[in-house]
Amino acid sequence: MRNMKLKSLAFLFVCSSLLMKAQTTSSWNGSGVVLSAEGYIATSNHTLEPGYHFEIDVFTNGVKKTYRARLEKADPVNDLAILKIDDPLFESIGAVPFTYKVKDVNTNEKIFLMGYPTIDTPGETVKVSEGIISAKSGYQNEITQYLVSCTIRPGYGGAPVFDNAGNLIGIKSSMNKSSQNTGYVVKISCLHNLLETLPQMPSIPAKTTISGSSFSDKTAALSKFIVAIRVKKEVIPETTSKGKKMVVGQAYGGGIIFYVDNTGEHGLIASNDDGNSKRAQWGCDDLLIDETGTGIGSGQENTKKIILVCRKAGSEKIAARLCDQLVLDGYSDWFLPSKEELNLLYEQKEIIGGYEHGYYWSSSEFATNFAWYQHFDFGFQDYLNKDFSYFYRPVRAF
């Protein structure tokens, strides 16, 4: 069922933080809702594009403020994403007036969604669409969704959906292609599960403070928490200054950053695609490489050791050598990631993109005839024969 759901949606996403002033134009992509004073924002994963950065437009009393944001977490299966405003100019919007409603959402119950549709000129006034819960399951009877009946327009992707009391019950996901006046909403329980994976879960009010207000007063109170999300068509330059904090998902150094250490100034970059040969042997079968490491920071040295030993063995088209030979955007210090570096890459695979279904080699040896690999569909790591041909992804350090 989930596979069918995935096929029904074009799930693309990236994470990044806009570190410089815009140099090119931006495009209006969807809507979102601010969940806390810290600037966490919920939206739909499919509204986010790979390779770019995010800007958040907040409208308060007709005044627009724009902040840069980064992707914190994504759930492509349920089409959810959490952004966080990452801008020194950001000022708290104030106390959130709503809470979550997980249970007791019933068929024919009145609901409303709020967002910024893209038909004609979106304008700087949030739009409200009223309707009802048509069914407590969504596409192909998916139990993580509601089917709602209301006016659905492009740009509402990621818009929050509230019950009549002002409780947040879900996030607008996709339109029902068979009817322009119905759509699918991801239930708030899925969003709560995603928020729990954050290092620090945003503080959510215990109850909604606007339940007794008139409908117009409810929407007025909620409007400043409804944001427009734009994707910035900008590539960050390859130069950095001392003290600048780098972020996962940032385009930098010939690829995309997938790991940053505690200083924020050093980490690992993945190339945008797999190696040119796509598949290659690990190599050096029947030869033991002297003490390859498995930890973060050992992949480059592993690669050098593999090339040295395998050169003596006459092996040329092996994963480590192919990574070492890569020259991309002027960078020639690519290597085959270690076991732990490969796992970090797997954890950010949706951000980096371009992966195949199956096994990827690490540069960490297990024994004379075996080396560690990772399955990029299911995430498990194991070891197999060095003469097997698997995928590989070049990485480099900064």
C-alpha positions in Angstrom: 0.0 0.0 0.0 2.8 2.4 0.9 4.5 1.5 -2.4 1.4 2.5 -4.3 1.3 5.7 -2.3 4.9 6.5 -3.2 4.1 6.0 -6.9 1.2 8.5 -6.6 3.4 11.3 -5.4 6.6 12.8 -6.8 8.7 12.9 -3.7 11.7 15.1 -4.0 13.5 17.0 -1.3 16.6 18.6 -0.1 17.9 20.4 2.9 20.0 23.5 3.0 20.5 26.9 4.6 20.7 30.0 2.5 24.1 31.4 3.6 24.4 34.4 1.2 22.1 37.0 -0.4 20.1 35.7 -3.3 21.8 36.0 -6.7 18.9 34.7 -8.8 15.2 34.3 -8.7 13.1 32.1 -6.4 10.0 30.1 -7.0 6.8 29.8 -4.9 6.5 26.1 -4.0 4.0 25.6 -1.2 2.7 26.4 2.2 3.6 25.4 5.8 2.7 26.0 9.4 5.0 27.3 12.2 4.8 24.8 15.0 6.8 26.6 17.8 8.4 29.8 18.8 11.8 28.2 17.9 10.8 28.4 14.2 10.0 24.8 13.4 7.8 24.5 10.3 5.8 21.5 9.0 5.1 21.1 5.3 4.9 18.5 2.6 8.0 16.7 1.5 7.0 16.8 -2.2 7.0 20.6 -2.2 10.8 20.7 -1.7 13.3 20.5 -4.6 16.7 19.0 -4.6 19.8 21.2 -5.0 18.4 24.5 -3.8 17.7 26.5 -0.6 14.6 27.6 1.2 13.1 30.9 2.0 10.1 31.3 4.3 7.7 34.3 3.8 5.9 35.3 7.0 3.1 37.8 6.7 2.0 39.7 9.7 -0.7 42.5 9.4 0.2 42.8 5.7 3.9 43.1 6.3 6.1 40.4 4.8 9.3 39.2 6.4 11.5 36.6 4.6 13.8 34.2 6.4 16.2 31.5 5.3 15.5 28.0 6.5 17.0 24.5 6.5 15.6 21.0 6.4 15.7 19.3 9.7 13.9 16.0 9.0 11.9 14.4 6.2 9.5 11.5 5.9 9.1 10.8 2.2 6.9 7.8 2.8 4.2 10.0 4.5 5.1 13.1 2.5 6.1 15.2 5.5 9.1 17.5 6.2 10.2 19.7 9.0 12.0 22.9 8.3 13.6 25.2 10.8 14.1 28.9 10.3 17.9 29.5 10.4 18.3 33.2 10.2 19.9 35.7 12.6 17.2 38.2 11.8 14.4 35.8 12.8 12.1 37.1 15.6 9.7 34.8 17.4 6.2 35.0 15.9 4.8 34.4 19.3 3.0 31.7 21.3 1.4 29.1 19.0 -2.4 29.2 19.6 -3.2 25.6 18.6 -2.4 22.0 19.7 -2.7 18.7 17.9 -5.8 16.6 17.7 -4.9 12.9 17.1 -8.1 11.1 18.1 -11.9 11.6 17.7 -11.7 13.1 14.2 -14.9 12.0 12.5 -16.4 11.7 9.1 -18.4 14.8 8.0 -16.6 16.9 10.7 -16.0 20.5 9.6 -12.4 21.4 8.8 -10.5 24.3 7.2 -7.1 24.6 5.6 -5.0 27.7 5.3 -2.3 28.4 2.8 -0.9 30.4 -0.1 -2.3 29.0 -3.5 -0.2 29.8 -6.6 -3.1 30.4 -9.0 -2.8 33.9 -10.4 -0.9 36.1 -8.0 -0.7 34.4 -4.5 -0.7 37.8 -2.8 0.2 38.4 0.7 -3.0 37.3 2.4 -3.4 33.8 3.5 -6.3 31.9 1.9 -8.8 29.8 3.8 -10.7 26.8 2.3 -13.5 25.3 4.4 -14.8 21.7 4.0 -15.4 18.4 5.7 -13.7 15.1 6.5 -15.1 12.8 3.7 -13.3 9.7 4.9 -10.9 8.6 7.6 -8.6 6.9 5.1 -7.0 8.3 2.0 -5.5 7.2 -1.2 -6.0 3.4 -1.7 -7.5 3.3 1.8 -4.3 4.5 3.3 -5.0 4.8 7.1 -2.3 7.5 7.6 -4.4 10.0 5.6 -7.8 11.7 5.6 -9.8 12.3 2.5 -11.2 15.9 2.7 -13.7 17.8 0.6 -12.9 21.5 0.1 -11.5 23.7 -2.6 -8.0 22.5 -3.4 -5.7 24.7 -5.4 -2.0 24.5 -6.4 0.2 25.9 -3.6 -1.8 24.4 -0.8 0.7 21.5 -0.6 2.0 21.5 3.0 -0.9 23.7 4.3 -2.1 22.9 7.8 -5.6 21.5 8.2 -7.6 22.4 11.4 -10.8 21.2 12.9 -13.6 23.6 13.6 -12.1 24.4 17.1 -8.7 25.3 15.7 -6.9 22.1 16.5 -4.3 21.0 14.0 -5.3 17.6 12.6 -3.1 17.2 9.6 -1.0 18.5 6.7 -2.3 18.8 3.2 -0.5 16.4 0.9 -2.0 15.9 -2.6 -5.0 16.5 -4.7 -7.4 13.8 -5.7 -6.9 13.7 -9.5 -10.5 12.4 -10.0 -12.0 15.4 -8.2 -10.7 19.0 -8.0 -12.7 19.5 -4.7 -11.1 16.7 -2.7 -7.7 16.0 -1.5 -5.5 13.9 0.9 -4.3 15.1 4.3 -1.6 13.3 6.3 -2.8 12.7 9.8 -1.2 14.6 12.7 0.0 11.3 14.3 2.5 10.9 11.5 3.8 14.5 12.0 4.1 13.8 15.7 6.2 10.7 15.0 8.5 12.7 12.8 8.9 15.5 15.4 9.9 12.9 18.0 13.0 12.1 15.9 14.4 15.6 16.3 17.2 16.1 18.8 14.9 18.4 20.8 11.1 18.1 20.1 9.4 21.5 19.7 7.3 22.6 22.6 3.6 22.2 21.7 0.8 23.9 23.8 -1.3 21.5 25.8 -4.5 22.9 24.4 -5.9 25.2 21.7 -6.4 28.8 23.0 -8.8 29.9 20.2 -11.6 27.2 20.4 -14.1 29.7 21.8 -13.4 32.4 19.2 -15.4 33.2 16.2 -14.3 31.7 12.9 -12.9 35.0 11.6 -11.0 35.5 14.9 -9.6 31.9 14.7 -8.3 32.4 11.2 -6.9 35.8 12.1 -5.0 34.4 15.1 -3.7 31.5 13.0 -2.8 33.5 9.9 0.6 34.7 11.1 1.7 31.1 11.7 0.9 30.1 8.1 3.9 30.6 5.8 4.8 30.5 2.1 7.8 28.3 1.2 10.0 29.3 -1.7 12.9 27.5 -3.3 15.9 29.7 -4.0 17.5 29.0 -7.4 21.0 29.6 -6.0 24.2 27.7 -5.8 26.5 28.5 -2.9 30.0 29.5 -4.0 32.8 27.2 -3.3 34.6 29.6 -0.9 34.1 29.8 2.8 35.4 32.1 5.5 36.8 31.1 8.9 34.0 30.5 11.3 31.2 30.1 8.8 29.0 27.2 9.8 28.3 24.6 7.0 25.1 22.6 7.0 24.0 19.2 5.7 22.4 19.5 2.3 24.5 22.5 1.3 25.9 22.5 -2.2 29.7 22.8 -1.7 33.0 21.5 -2.8 31.9 19.7 -5.9 28.9 17.9 -4.3 26.5 18.1 -1.4 27.4 18.0 2.3 26.1 15.0 4.1 28.0 15.3 7.4 29.3 18.2 9.5 31.4 17.8 12.6 30.7 19.7 15.9 32.7 22.7 14.7 30.4 23.3 11.8 33.5 23.9 9.6 34.6 20.4 8.6 32.8 17.4 7.3 32.1 15.1 4.3 30.8 15.8 0.8 29.1 13.3 -1.6 29.3 13.6 -5.3 25.9 14.1 -6.9 25.9 10.8 -8.7 27.4 7.3 -8.4 30.7 6.6 -10.0 30.9 6.6 -13.8 31.2 2.8 -13.9 28.1 2.5 -11.7 29.2 -1.0 -10.5 32.7 -2.2 -9.6 34.5 -4.9 -7.6 35.9 -4.0 -4.2 39.1 -5.8 -5.5 42.2 -7.4 -4.0 40.5 -10.8 -3.6 42.9 -13.2 -1.7 44.9 -10.2 -0.4 44.6 -8.7 3.0 44.8 -4.9 3.2 46.7 -3.8 6.3 44.2 -2.5 9.0 41.5 -0.5 7.1 39.5 1.6 9.5 35.7 1.6 9.9 35.2 5.0 11.6 34.6 8.5 10.4 37.8 10.0 9.0 39.3 6.7 7.9 37.9 6.4 4.3 40.6 8.5 2.6 43.4 6.5 4.2 41.6 3.2 3.4 41.3 4.2 -0.2 45.1 4.9 -0.4 45.9 1.5 1.1 43.5 -0.3 -1.2 45.0 1.3 -4.3 48.5 0.5 -3.2 47.9 -3.2 -2.6 45.7 -3.6 -5.6 48.1 -1.9 -7.9 50.6 -4.7 -7.0 47.8 -7.2 -7.8 47.1 -5.6 -11.1 43.5 -4.6 -10.3 42.5 -1.3 -12.1 38.7 -1.0 -12.3 38.0 -1.3 -8.6 35.8 1.0 -6.6 38.5 2.7 -4.5 40.6 3.4 -7.6 37.7 4.8 -9.6 36.8 7.1 -6.7 40.4 8.3 -6.5 40.6 9.0 -10.3 37.4 11.2 -10.2 37.9 14.9 -11.0 34.7 16.9 -10.4 34.4 20.7 -10.5 38.1 20.9 -10.1 38.3 18.6 -7.1 40.4 15.4 -7.4 40.6 14.2 -3.7 37.6 11.9 -3.8 37.6 8.5 -2.0 35.5 5.5 -1.1 33.8 6.1 2.2 34.5 3.9 5.3 31.9 1.7 6.9 30.7 4.5 9.3 31.0 7.2 6.6 28.9 5.1 4.3 26.2 4.8 7.0 26.2 8.6 7.4 25.7 8.8 3.7 22.8 6.3 3.8 21.1 8.3 6.5 21.1 11.4 4.2 20.5 9.5 1.0 17.2 11.3 0.3 18.9 14.7 0.6 21.8 13.7 -1.7 19.8 11.7 -4.2 20.9 9.8 -7.4 21.1 6.4 -5.8 20.4 3.0 -7.2 18.5 0.2 -5.5 21.0 -2.3 -3.9 24.4 -2.6 -2.4 27.1 0.0 -2.0 30.7 -0.7 -1.2 32.6 0.8 1.8 36.4 1.0 1.9 36.5 -1.0 5.1 37.8 -4.6 4.8 36.3 -7.4 6.8 38.8 -10.2 6.0 41.1 -11.4 3.2 38.2 -12.1 0.8 35.4 -10.0 2.3 34.6 -6.3 2.6 31.8 -4.3 4.2 28.8 -3.0 2.2 25.5 -1.3 2.9 22.1 -1.9 1.3 20.7 1.5 0.3 17.1 0.3 0.3 17.0 -1.2 3.7 20.0 0.2 5.5 21.6 -2.9 6.8 25.4 -3.4 6.6 27.1 -6.7 6.1 30.2 -8.2 4.3 30.5 -10.1 1.0 33.1 -11.3 -1.5 35.5 -8.6 -2.7 35.1 -9.8 -6.3 31.4 -9.0 -6.4 30.4 -5.9 -8.4 28.3 -3.3 -6.4 27.6 0.4 -6.6 29.9 3.0 -5.1 29.6 6.7 -4.3 32.7 8.9 -4.3 33.0 11.3 -1.3 35.5 13.9 -0.2 36.4 15.7 3.0 36.5 19.5 3.7 
